[in-house]
Each structure stands twice: as structure tokens, then as C-alpha cells.
């Protein structure tokens, strides 16, 4: 069995990393803290703020197809284990969550994440077109500052009016059949 | 990675693209909290799949013996669309309706989901695989020496080799059976040339085509290949010196093939051979062609068949025979083909031999008829072999019977069923509960061909590979694996297959294997083998059968062009696709000439009971002039007693009328004598012909060849006053307002105007585009009841209009694909109160499903009647009219919304493909190129009649075609400014009718 052990580029060689002083420091959360967080509780308490915020892993390291496909891609469990084969976590609460990842890998049973951002079936949202136009840092435009979210919740309405406002602002197409078909 | 097999790398744990699955399952327009969806990631990311992006795998279509190459579009582990493989020399990237519908075989809701065994009470119950295989092993041991037979379909393949090895090991034998195995053709080839093989036919280079009942566009040998070749030869193309090959059809009824003819010769059934010999006689006697060396033998052989001597028997004028012979020979590339309805009688082999002689005399053998590149169907066992097997079975000489890929209990009802009853133990490998399987004792369901490895040799020189493109849908197992296990060998069938291939190509095998897989197979040109007239030819009697008297009628049982021998009947796409000629869907019929109908007092829809000496069945009459007055014609395909919800108990089985005895040449007589009685019952036939959507004549344009040849660029032979004088002012005013509107927001700037060009000279009306459209656009099938009420949703439909002579007798048909014209000045748009129907900047008539409230004003105002309304929620789980029962919903295209009740829908030129190509072009920092976007209909069209592109791009193919002088717009006088240009049908010659 061969694991992909390559670390995310930032972790590996510090590319794009901000100076350590200005870097976001994800807090260690107690149980009472986590119960106050917005958004659904996922089967594994995955901390976007640690991965994307503190460790500065680019979004598209895990959501690998967002720039080439309409779907952003959900990381396979193999991607998680690529790092967490080595990284066991610091505080016991982190260690417990990482153990869940390792158990899932061993049992070959991927976690069932709860979907947060969902569009109705009659809407097409090509991720790649938006990243092409707005750049790879543009994820936050719709998904909010995930880098500081200990638990991800939906920040935009994802309603049509909200989409169209941005399309007007950027003076791009408002043709119905671009999204609805 | 632990899993190194390509199929396992594609392992699909659950639906990753929940977006896609969600889109398919619940596209409700509801606003508010959606039910919680789960996102289940892959354990290991498959290397060759990106979520939201399609992956294509090359494999082989196994819906008939032709062996067309296909590319399967796979999205998130689901096969969602089949397209022809352009690398395949057989179908050149094209696919027929039956091929398209293979997906509905894969995801058929009535598949046998796991092994089953008949228990003591005679009912099937589940059994596990190990138990089932042990049971077979025990039965094989028991039956050894008492007769073991493995009955398969056409299997010129490694699988067939494996079965042969296994049967040798256990002392059994393998037999293959196809209900339409072209025995007459094979016997005719043996008579004429001493070889029973079936050659390849080159329609593409023929300059004159004469078919003696051979339905090469629908069911004869390799329909997609022949249709592609035929349209190359027969289409009118002003750029080519010899503009079009004339096509003459000889036969008792007009089939899909026949209705594409320029001339119909309705010779008396059984006399087609005489006609071929008379033509040959004229050619040889008058030296119309460069004659072969042994022509002296020919002239003595043909001496008795001068037109004068046989014209009366055939029932056509002598001078017509002479004219046909002259045309055929002078064309310098005449190709005559025999088969189908002409060779269904007891003298079928002689007819095929006679046509061979004609080809030989005209020099077609070796050039257009290529022995050497022999077709696999020629090595299938004959019907005579099957009757011998049935005799053995009935005599108790078969202790153990295996059935795989064939369903003789349907096509030989009664006799085979009875014989089956005398077999000790019967094992079926079918994944469908067809009639044969239902009569078996044990079922070991095979994988669908899209789920398993395999290869086939459809013709010499071509080895087509088959690879699994999806994970198995059910708990089925490849029969190859089961046989390997039973024969005590290790490994899977995949290993066996690779071993076979490795034996042929040992060096650098892995690369060779991957290359072959990517191309879909190994394609070489088999050398042509020269044939000579057989010495025994002179002893053959070509006499026509005596005209039979009595009250009985000649009844022809012909293969259904869509359902074929009945194997397509469990696929709703094929059931809902109207027969190209009769336009009848979902049930069977009998074709009756109006003269006969008048004599019997019949109206369309009245049932008549046909009673032959073998069986009786009743069919509703379809009264048509496309059949000879002295003949009744009935299609096969319906009347199943099993085979799943779409097939079972539907209409009547025409095979019931046929005998189970083989004729002299080992074939089956598909023509019988039967009494016909009016039963007094009546039904409303399910037809799209003459429905309120059809517009009638005036929408199709036909040009005689001479006129078409005289056209110059810039000519407008079809003059429509698009804007009459009195309306000019109003229209100009409207145009100005439109222009103002067109400079607002989206509509400003350079935009494409998407358009289609459809060449009616190429369109044969086969229906492949319709099924491709169903597959691409998630169109629901509505079923017999709703279709009878005109509620079908076929965005694309084929309107068939007869071309008639002065007596009203059809001489062929013009087929017009009718779909949304994407009008520039669309009547549907201004009447929509909610702007669901609107004009897109790129010239489409957009239809926003989530905005539609279902007033249906648009449909009322559409002059082309191409808007379709969802009267029911066809996607509703368990609903009354559910169109996609699990797992049929797996084939839904995730790029297209599934419409719900109350929504109007229609063709939008595959807007999802347009947006997909635009997205891709933008990613690659370029503009969309001509040819990037191919609509589903254009992609599949075996005749290449449809071209899509940007009308604003002066260099695009479509704008070139739109400027063709043959081009016209349907109902141009309404000033709708359609984006579809039809190119007029050209007919080789205006000729009077005969026969």
C-alpha cells in the first residue's frame, strides 16, 4: 500500500505563507465553546480554521477540482491520511478527532459530511468559471472567511438575487440560461 | 494503492456528486430548507475522474451482432450516455437508437438482481453465488455423457472460445442462435460462390443501389455502418461530380429502408430472384458492363430469364426491367443486396443467389461486395441447427442446457418451450427474466456488457474490446468468471481475455493493451478474397413459387426496426420511439392495403385475427398504401409473456404465426399463409402520424435531381414572401424596437447565433436522434396510455411524409426531424406571462423551468408544435407515471434539470453542451471553435444529416449549409426567422409506380 505522503505545499516549503507573527492562530476550543458555534456539527470536528487559517493550506489542495470543474471536489480520505499518517495533533481534543480519521481509513469507511452549501437542482454553478474570473483566493466571496471558522456555516443566502447582484457589479452575464437549464 | 485494476480504481463508493444525484432525484422548485444532504467522499480518489466532469471510456455495443464501437460518458461512476466511437471503422462515431438504449438495459429496473433457483414449489427463490455455482458443478457432473448444450447468441469472441473450451472439457457442445441469422443469404452465397460466409458491403462507394428486400438501414447485418455509407453515396452533394446514387427498393412493403428509396418496385413476393436474373440477363446479353471472364457460363445460365419471359410473373413491365438494368450497369458502381423480406420464403436462398449473380455480372463482387472481411453473423448456427437441437431436447437427449444471450422461447414460442420441458436441468445466464429464463431452473445473472470485460470479432479484421465502465449495479457475476470457476481454472475472465490477447502480441503488451483499450479495439482491413461462380450453379432452379390460391392471405413477419427480434421491448425509450414507417409506438400492428381494407370493411385500429397453421394472433390494422394489396405485414418484437414491466403482456407476438420447421436451406420461413378474420374489436392506435403536432405537407421540400443539379450558389428555389407587402411597415417598426432591445445589457455586443442545418437528403428517419435526445435531456417516457393522448415529450420527433405518384401510391418518404426552431422572432416568447420563455443573447429560445408556471400559452402559440408539457410528475418515486424507476434514474444526465409537473419543456439545442464547451474554452483562454459543440442528435446521427454551429461565424459549417440553395425554413411565411435550415430532399428521378 502506497500513501501519498507529500505534504501540502505551504506546510512543506512555506510558500505564500505570511510572516508567523501575522498568521491567524486558531484557538483551542472547549466543549462549551464548540456548542456555541454556528453551522451543523460534522461527524468529524474538522477545523477549517486550523487547516486553512493557521496552517495556510490553500483551499484547492483539498478541494482539488474547483478550478477545473463545476464541482469543487471533496477531498478523499486518502488526502486526509496523507498528512495525518504523521500528524497526530497537539491537544487531546484534536488527537481524538484525528483518531477518527485514522479509524475511518483503517475501516475503509469514509465519513458522511453534512452538506452546507447546496443549490437547487435547476441551478448550475460552474466553480471553475468563477475561479478563473476572480482568482484562486475568491472562495471567500461566497463561502465567507472559512479560514477563521472553527465550524463552517453558510454565510451567503445563495439566493438568485444575491448571485445577480454580484453579476451586475462585475458587469457579467445575467442571461437566465447561463445557470438554469 | 492496493487496487491496481482499472475498474477498481474507478471504485465508486457512493454518489460523491451529491449535487448530481440531488439534481436528478429532487429538482423540485421548492424554496426553503432542503433536506439534509450527505457528502460522502471517496476513500481513494480515482485517478481518471474529476467530479462534475465526464470521463469517456471506449467499449463495444452488444445490442446486436454488428459490433459498433461506443464511448460511454461516465459521471461520478454512473454511465449517463453512449456515443459512437469515431475510431471504430464500423460505425465511425455514430450510433443507432438501439445502441443508445443499451443504458436502459444496464439500469433496467427488472434485471435479475441476484442468483435464483427454482424451489420444490416451482417458484424462484434467492440463492447465494457459491451455492448456485456448486449446484451447477453438481449438475454438470451428473449430466456428463447425457448431453450438455450451451446455447448462446452470436459469440465470435474470447468468451465464445472459453465456452467452447469448457464444453469440450465436459463433453458438451455450444450452439449459437439468432432469430434473424441471414440463413438465406448464407445459403445463397454458397450456391453462387461456394462459400457460406457473409461478406462486407461497401455502400459508401456504390453508385447505384438495388435492394431486394434487404433492410440495410434498419435490421440487415450492420445498420449503422450501412446507413453511414448509404448517406455518403445517396445524399445530394453539389460539390461532387456524380451527385447522388440512385436507390431502388424491391419488396412487398416499404420498410424504413424501402421508404428511403428513390423508386419502389413492389414485385410479387418470391419473384425478386427472377427480377435479379432478368437484370443480369440484360446486362450480359447487351454487354452493358465489363463482364467477368466466365461470362459465357452466365449467358447460358441466364438465357431463360429474359425480361420478356419473366415480366408477367414478377408483375412489372418489361421495359422497366430493361431500364433498371441499364441504369444499374451504366452507373459503373451498382450494388445489389438481398435479404430481409425478399428472402423469407422457401426460395430465399435462390433469391440471394440470383442477386449474387447480378452483382457478379455487374462487377460488384470484389469491389463493393468484399468476401474476406466476413461478418460474424455468418458463423452463427442456422435455424435448422436450432430445430435439430429442439428435436434432441424433445427426445430427452439433452440433460443440461445453458442459455446465454438469446431468448428462443420468445422467438420460437410453443415448440422451444415444449422442448425445454424435456430437458433435465436448465440454467440461464440472463440478467433479464425473459421467456427462456422464466422457464429455467437456475439463474446465474450475467453482468451487463457495460459492466464487464470482453471482446468480439464482428467482422474479419476488427476485434472490438469491451471494458467495464461502471461498477456492477446488482449482485451479478460475469459468466466468464463463473465458467472459469466451474472448469477449475484460476483467475478471472479479465485474466483469460488478457492472456488471449497477450498470446497474439507478447512484446510490450501493457502498452499495446492500453492503446487498444483507448481505441476500443484493433482495427485492420481484412484482405479481399476473390470468389468465382460455383460450378453447381447451373443446376439450381430459380422458378418462382406458384401463386397460391384459396382464401388465405400472404402474411409477412418482419423484424421490428427498433425492437428487432424483441430484445428491445423492455426498454421504454425504444417502446416510446415510434416505428419509423407506421409511427406506431408501444404496440404491434398489421399493415393492410386500403383496397384490402375496403374489401373487408376494415378501419385503422380494427383487430384482425390472423390464423396460420402454426398459431393465431390478433393485431390492430394499420391501413397504408406502403404494402402490396395481396400482402399483410406484421412486425416482431411485442407480445412478450415475461421480460419485465415494459415488455410483458403488451400486444401480440408475431412469432406465434410462424412454424418451427426449418426450410430447405436451414432458414425459417417468415412468410406464412394465414386466414384473416375481423374480430369486431377496435383500439385507438398509438401513433404520432397525423397527430395535432404534425403540420402536413408544405413543410418538406423535394427537388428532382436534375433541378437540384442546376442550382447555383445564391439561388432560392423555394421562394417564400417572408413579409408580405401589407405587413412591411409593421414588421419594420417591430424590427427597430427589437434592435433597441438588443442593445440592452446582455444583448449588446458580439454573440453567436446557434443554428442547425438538417439535410433531408441524408435523413433516413431511423430515429437515432430521438433516442439520443431522450438520453441526453432526461426526457421522460410517458407510456402507452398518455402517448395515445398525445402527451409524449419527444423534443425531437420525426415526421414522415409519403412521396406519392399520381395514383397516390407511395414511392418513398421524406423524413423531417422536427424540433424547436429557435426562432429569431419567436411566437412563444411574447406570450409567456412570467418570462420563462425568453430570448437568450445567443439566439436560443430559452426555457427557464423554475420560472415556468404552466400556462401553456407558449405551446398554443408555437406554430411548430415543439413544446411539450409535463402533465404529471414523471420523476416522482412510485408515482402513477413514474418514468425513471430505480435504478433507471441512474442514467439521468446530471447536467440537465429533471422537469416536474406543470412545466413546459422543449429543445434548447443541448444548451448544457453549449455551456460546457464555453466553460472549457474559457478555461483554455480561447473562443469556442466550430465543432466544439455537438448536439446529441447531431452526434449520433448515422447519416450525418445534422450540423450544429454558429450562424454568425461565416466560416462555420452550419452557416455554409444555411446558405445552400437547397436550404429553406419551415413555415418561413410566418416570419418566425428560424435558426434551423432544412436542405431539401433530392430524389434521383421522378418515376411512375409499378406493381
Boltz contact constraints between the chains, C-beta under 6 A:
constraints:
  - contact:
      token1: [A, 1]
      token2: [B, 2]
      max_distance: 6.0
  - contact:
      token1: [A, 65]
      token2: [B, 50]
      max_distance: 6.0
  - contact:
      token1: [A, 65]
      token2: [B, 51]
      max_distance: 6.0
  - contact:
      token1: [A, 69]
      token2: [B, 50]
      max_distance: 6.0
  - contact:
      token1: [A, 69]
      token2: [B, 52]
      max_distance: 6.0
  - contact:
      token1: [A, 69]
      token2: [B, 53]
      max_distance: 6.0
  - contact:
      token1: [A, 70]
      token2: [B, 52]
      max_distance: 6.0
  - contact:
      token1: [A, 71]
      token2: [B, 51]
      max_distance: 6.0
  - contact:
      token1: [A, 71]
      token2: [B, 52]
      max_distance: 6.0
  - contact:
      token1: [A, 73]
      token2: [B, 51]
      max_distance: 6.0
  - contact:
      token1: [A, 74]
      token2: [B, 39]
      max_distance: 6.0
  - contact:
      token1: [A, 74]
      token2: [B, 41]
      max_distance: 6.0
  - contact:
      token1: [A, 76]
      token2: [B, 41]
      max_distance: 6.0
  - contact:
      token1: [A, 76]
      token2: [B, 42]
      max_distance: 6.0
  - contact:
      token1: [A, 76]
      token2: [B, 44]
      max_distance: 6.0
  - contact:
      token1: [A, 76]
      token2: [B, 45]
      max_distance: 6.0
  - contact:
      token1: [A, 77]
      token2: [B, 41]
      max_distance: 6.0
  - contact:
      token1: [A, 77]
      token2: [B, 43]
      max_distance: 6.0
  - contact:
      token1: [A, 78]
      token2: [B, 44]
      max_distance: 6.0
  - contact:
      token1: [A, 108]
      token2: [B, 43]
      max_distance: 6.0
  - contact:
      token1: [A, 110]
      token2: [B, 40]
      max_distance: 6.0
  - contact:
      token1: [A, 110]
      token2: [B, 41]
      max_distance: 6.0
  - contact:
      token1: [A, 110]
      token2: [B, 43]
      max_distance: 6.0
  - contact:
      token1: [A, 112]
      token2: [B, 38]
      max_distance: 6.0
  - contact:
      token1: [A, 112]
      token2: [B, 40]
      max_distance: 6.0
  - contact:
      token1: [A, 113]
      token2: [B, 39]
      max_distance: 6.0
  - contact:
      token1: [A, 115]
      token2: [B, 37]
      max_distance: 6.0
  - contact:
      token1: [A, 115]
      token2: [B, 39]
      max_distance: 6.0
  - contact:
      token1: [A, 118]
      token2: [B, 34]
      max_distance: 6.0
  - contact:
      token1: [A, 118]
      token2: [B, 37]
      max_distance: 6.0
  - contact:
      token1: [A, 121]
      token2: [B, 22]
      max_distance: 6.0
  - contact:
      token1: [A, 121]
      token2: [B, 23]
      max_distance: 6.0
  - contact:
      token1: [A, 121]
      token2: [B, 27]
      max_distance: 6.0
  - contact:
      token1: [A, 121]
      token2: [B, 897]
      max_distance: 6.0
  - contact:
      token1: [A, 122]
      token2: [B, 27]
      max_distance: 6.0
  - contact:
      token1: [A, 122]
      token2: [B, 849]
      max_distance: 6.0
  - contact:
      token1: [A, 122]
      token2: [B, 850]
      max_distance: 6.0
  - contact:
      token1: [A, 122]
      token2: [B, 897]
      max_distance: 6.0
  - contact:
      token1: [A, 126]
      token2: [B, 919]
      max_distance: 6.0
  - contact:
      token1: [A, 128]
      token2: [B, 923]
      max_distance: 6.0
  - contact:
      token1: [A, 129]
      token2: [B, 919]
      max_distance: 6.0
  - contact:
      token1: [A, 173]
      token2: [B, 746]
      max_distance: 6.0
  - contact:
      token1: [A, 174]
      token2: [B, 746]
      max_distance: 6.0
  - contact:
      token1: [A, 175]
      token2: [B, 746]
      max_distance: 6.0
  - contact:
      token1: [A, 175]
      token2: [B, 840]
      max_distance: 6.0
  - contact:
      token1: [A, 175]
      token2: [B, 841]
      max_distance: 6.0
  - contact:
      token1: [A, 176]
      token2: [B, 846]
      max_distance: 6.0
  - contact:
      token1: [A, 176]
      token2: [B, 848]
      max_distance: 6.0
  - contact:
      token1: [A, 177]
      token2: [B, 840]
      max_distance: 6.0
  - contact:
      token1: [A, 177]
      token2: [B, 846]
      max_distance: 6.0
  - contact:
      token1: [A, 177]
      token2: [B, 911]
      max_distance: 6.0
  - contact:
      token1: [A, 180]
      token2: [B, 848]
      max_distance: 6.0
  - contact:
      token1: [A, 181]
      token2: [B, 911]
      max_distance: 6.0
  - contact:
      token1: [A, 181]
      token2: [B, 912]
      max_distance: 6.0
